[in-house]
Amino acid sequence: MRSLMTFAIAALLVSPPLVAAETPANIASAIAAPGRSDKDHERDKRDRPAEVMEFAGVKPGMVIADVFGGGGYWTELLANAVGPQGKVTLVNNSPYLNFARDDLKARFTEGRLKNVERRTIETCDMKLGTARYDLILIVMSYHDLYYVDAEGGWPAIDADGFLKQLHTALKPDGRLLIIDHAAAVGAGNKVAGEIHRIEESFAKKDIEAHGFTLEKAWDGYRNSSDDLTKLVFDTAVRGKTDRFTHLYRKR
């Protein structure tokens, strides 16, 4: 059963689906850009990047940080969408770099994506600067702030300090896009390390406590039939989890 807060977010803040004919030109051209891989085009069917980027207000000339962006699927889309006058910073820590090394090698071969800065850096100081970014996004990785596996190569993260860095790095009135796998009511952040999910109401409270206001939500990744107690890699739910999509405004 979903929490009352979840229903309130859905009822009051959800944006309508984006009609294909309404897709902004910069976003449409980003998706159709020459050189995008077949693998990425296949992923588009599931991840619906036109709708997500329109929801987030991605425009030419923006400066964006893709934090824990892994192999750079979103980084490439955003780099194409912001154009040569814009810039995207792809931020990974060492564990994410190791996980995504092969994808990154293919994506950045032969000088591709010249308006992207790649950065491998630990989370204690990501050197994002002050009032630099129009938009920061964390896709399916916010829960990792509460995941600890020191023996497996994932050290504990100072979540409070991490979120403060993002707030500082955003320009006044900048936006923070969070997409993550929903956990059951009452789970909070306790199951992040076990099933890679986090409770939506916990995320809202946590992020708003760090100087942000939830501006709107999008329901394009919702799945009411998802078993919120299952590991996201379980074959029964993989690629079909109930995911919340929040756009926060820096206050």
N, C-alpha and C positions, 0 to 999 in steps of 0.2 A: 504494500500500500504506500502511495506517495504521501509526503507530508503536505500540510496545508500551505506551507511556504512555497513548495514546488508548484502547487496548483495556482497560487497567487501570482507567481512569476509568469507562469504560462498564460494566465488569463489577462494580465494587465500589460505585460511587456513584450510579448512575442510579436515579431515582425511577420508580415505575410510572406508567402513564398515569392521569390523573384521570378517574374515572367521573362522568358528568354529574350523576347524582343526588347525588354527594358534594360538589358545588361549594358552598363557603360562601355564605351568603345575601348578604353584602356584595359578593362578587364577581359572583354571578349578577345582582344588581340593578344593578351598575355597567355590565354589558354590555347589559342591557335598558333602561338609563336613557333617558327621553324626551329627544329633541333630538340624539341621536347621528346622525351623517350616514349616508346610504346608502353612501357611499364607505368609511366606517369599518366598517360592518357587513359589507361585502364583504371588506374586509381581514381581518376576524375569522376568516374561513374558512381563511386561510393562516397567520395569526399565533397562533391558538389562545390568546387572552388569558386565558381561564378557567384553563387549565392552568398557564400561566406565572405568573400572580399567586398561584395556590395554592401552586405550587412555591416562590415567593419569600416566602411567609408574609405576604401583604398583609392587614392587619386594620384595622378602624375606629380612628381616632384616631392613626394613624401619621403621622410626618413623613418625607417622601420627596423626594429630588432626582432629577430626570430630566435627566441631563447629556448635552449634545448631542442633545436630544430633538426637534430639528427642528420639524416642524409640529404636534407635540403629541398624536399618536395615543395613545401610552401615558400621557401626562400626563392626558388627559381620563379615561381608564379608571381610573387611580390616584386621581384627585381624587374620582371617584364612589365608589370602593371604600373610601377612608379616611373619607369622610363629612365633615360640617361641623366636627367636632372635630379632624379631621386637616388636613394641609397638604402641598401639593406645590410644589416649586420647579422651574420649567422653565428650564434653563440652556442658552443658545446663545452661541457667539461670533459675530463679524460675518459670516463666511462662511456659517455655518449659518442665520443670520437671513435673509440674502439669498436663500438657496436655498429657505427655507420661508415666505417673507413672505406669499404668497397664502393658504396653508393656515392660517397663524396668524390672519390677518385674519378668515377665515370662522369659525374655531373660537372666537375670543374676542369675537365681535360681541355687542352688546347686553348686556354685563356678564355673560356666561356664565362659569362656573367661578370662583366668588368665592373659593374656598379655594386658588387657584393664584397664586403669585407668578412673574411672567415676568421673566427677567433676561438681558440681552445684555451679555456681559462677556468680556474676553480671558482666556486660560487662565493667564497668569502669576499672577493673583490673582483667583479666582472668588468671593472673599468668602463662603465657605460656613460660616465660623464654626468653633467647636470643640464637639464632642460634641452636635451639633444634630440629626442625622438618624438614623432607625431603619434606613433603606434608601436606598442610592444605586444607580441603574441606568444602564448604558451599553449601548444596543441598536444593534448594527451600526456602532458608531463607535469602539470601543476601538482598532481598527487605525489610525484617523486620528491617533493620537498619534505615529505613525511615518511619516506622509505629509507630504511637503513639496512645495509648488508655489507659491513666492513670487510668481512672475510671474502665476500664475492666481488669486492672492488667498488662498492658504492658507500662512501662514508656519509655520516650524518650531516645534514645541511641545516644551517641556522636559518630557518624559514622566515623569522622576523626580520633579520638583516637582509635576506634575499629580497623580500617584498619592499623593504625600504629603499633598496638600490633601484628597483624598478620605478618607484614613485619619484625618486630624485631625478632619474634619467629622462622621464617624460617632460615634454614641454607643458606649460600651463594649459590646462584643458585637454591634455593628451589622453589617449585611450589605451586601455589594456584589454586584450581579447583572451579569454580563457575558454578552452574546450577540454572537457574531460569526461571520463567514464563515471556514471552515477553509481553510488553505493546506496544500500538500503537505509531507511529512516533509522536514526540512532547510531549509525556506524561512525559518524564523524570522520576523523582521519585515521582511525585505529586499524582499518583494513588495507591501508595504502600499500603496505609492504607484503601483504598476503595475496590479495586479489587485484591489485593495481586499480582500485576505485577509490572515490572519495564522495562523501555525502554533499549534495548540492547546497543545502542550507548551511553546512559548515563552511564551504568555500565562500559563499556570499558574506557571511559574518566575518570570516578571516580577512578577506580582501578589503571589505569596507572598513575594517578596523585599522587599515594601513593607509588611509587617506584617499580612498576611492568611493565612488557612488555607482551602483548598478544602474546603467542608463537604459539598457534593453536586453532582451534575450531572444533567441531564435530557436525554433523547434524542429529544424530540418533533420537533426540527428536523433530525435526522440524515438524510443521504441518501448511502448508500454508492456510488451510481452517479454521483455528481457528479465531474466532471473538475476536480480541485483546482488546475489550472494556468490555468483560464480566468478572464477578467475577469468579475466578478459581474454586469455589465450585458450580457454576451453573451446573445443571445436563446436560446441553447441551454441556459443554466443560470439565467437571471434568475428569481427567485422560487422556485428549486428548489435552491439551493446547500446544501451540507453545512454546518450551523451548529452550533457548540458552545454550550452553555448552562451556565454555572458560577455557583454561589452560594458566595461567600466570606464568612467570618466574620472580623471584626476581632479581632486578638489583642493 
